[in-house]
């Protein structure tokens, strides 16, 4: 298969396929005598696997590690299970950080809507940039 055929079959554009080759998640394809890339049917399966990994939040570095284990003849499922567990822990930590940020932003918005130094020119002049961020919200 030519690169355009693989792209059409997998819904992946040709630049992405070349990028994956450079990133080491796709092996270099065979070349025709004229130098065109020639892909086997396994390329489509591998591209779909890469996309599933990315949908699970894995980086290309992690995908490459999984594929290296598989290409070495071993089943990478234990490795994948650990990676997914680590990724889940990261996502949970991000959610916690985002919930904290959400609460802080709501506090700042309530602080701003409650009126303050910006309501009078004299008070506004005491802020170096913006009173909303430079004064403590009530109850903080």
Protein Blocks (a to p, Z undefined) as FASTA:
>chain_A
ZZklmmmmnopafklmmmmmmnopaccddddfkopacddfklmmmmmmmmmmmmnopafk
lmmmmmmmmmnopafklmmmmmmmmmmmmmmmmmmmmmmmmmmmmmmmmmmmnopjklpm
klmmmpmkbmmlmpccehZZ
